Amino acid sequence: MTAVVALLGPVSICVMFVVLGLLSNRLGRVTRTRPYYVGFYVAALLVGASTLWRLVTPAGQAEASVGEVTLMALGVTLGAFVAWRYWSWLLAERG
C-alpha cells in the first residue's frame, strides 16, 4: 500500500506537465510563439520513465537508483524551464 501511495507524487507531476502542455499549446497558437510546449511532453515522458523505473526496481531495494533520480531531475528541470519560458509574462505584467 505504501508503494502505491509513493507513486502518486510522480504520477501527479506527469499529469501536471501534460495539462501545462495542453494549455501552453493553446496559448502558443493564439500568440503565435514557437512550440516550446513540446518540452512539457518530454518532461512528462522523463518523469514517467522515472516512475516506471521505480516500478520495475526490486521491492527490497530501499534507496532510489541513480538513473531514476536523474530522469526525475531532468524532467522537472526541463518542465520548470519551459514553464518559465512560456508563462513568465504573467510575472512581468504591471497594473
C-alpha positions in Angstrom: 0.0 0.0 0.0 2.8 2.4 0.8 4.4 1.8 -2.6 1.2 2.8 -4.3 0.9 6.0 -2.3 4.6 6.8 -3.1 3.8 6.7 -6.8 1.1 9.3 -6.5 3.6 12.2 -6.4 5.4 11.4 -9.6 2.2 10.5 -11.4 0.7 13.8 -10.4 3.8 15.6 -11.8 3.3 13.8 -15.1 -0.3 14.8 -15.2 0.6 18.4 -14.4 3.1 18.6 -17.2 0.6 17.2 -19.7 -2.0 19.7 -18.6 0.5 22.5 -18.8 1.5 21.3 -22.3 -2.1 21.4 -23.5 -2.6 24.9 -22.0 0.7 26.1 -23.5 -0.3 24.7 -26.9 -3.4 26.8 -26.9 -1.6 29.9 -25.7 1.1 29.3 -28.3 -1.4 29.1 -31.1 -3.0 32.4 -30.0 0.3 34.3 -29.6 2.0 32.5 -32.5 5.1 31.6 -30.5 7.5 28.7 -31.1 6.2 25.3 -30.0 8.2 25.2 -26.8 5.3 23.4 -25.2 6.6 20.1 -26.6 9.1 20.4 -23.7 6.3 19.7 -21.3 5.5 16.5 -23.0 9.2 15.5 -22.9 9.3 16.4 -19.3 6.2 14.2 -18.6 7.9 11.4 -20.5 11.1 11.7 -18.4 9.1 11.8 -15.1 7.0 8.8 -16.3 10.1 6.9 -17.2 11.5 7.6 -13.7 8.2 6.3 -12.3 8.3 3.1 -14.4 11.9 2.6 -13.3 10.7 2.7 -9.7 8.0 0.2 -10.5 10.4 -2.4 -12.0 13.1 -2.0 -9.4 13.0 -4.9 -6.9 11.0 -4.2 -3.8 13.9 -5.0 -1.5 16.0 -2.1 -2.8 15.1 0.8 -0.5 17.1 3.6 -2.0 16.4 5.2 -5.4 18.8 4.4 -8.2 20.9 7.0 -9.9 19.0 6.5 -13.2 15.6 7.1 -11.5 16.8 10.2 -9.8 18.5 11.5 -12.9 15.4 11.1 -15.1 13.2 12.7 -12.4 15.7 15.7 -12.1 15.9 16.1 -15.9 12.2 16.0 -16.3 11.4 18.5 -13.5 14.2 20.9 -14.6 13.0 20.8 -18.2 9.4 21.4 -17.1 10.5 24.3 -14.9 12.5 25.9 -17.8 9.6 25.6 -20.3 7.1 26.9 -17.8 9.3 29.9 -17.2 9.8 30.4 -20.9 6.0 30.3 -21.7 4.4 31.8 -18.6 6.9 34.4 -17.3 4.9 37.2 -18.9 2.4 36.7 -16.1 5.0 38.0 -13.6 6.1 40.8 -15.9 2.7 42.4 -16.2 2.2 45.6 -14.1 -1.2 47.1 -13.4 
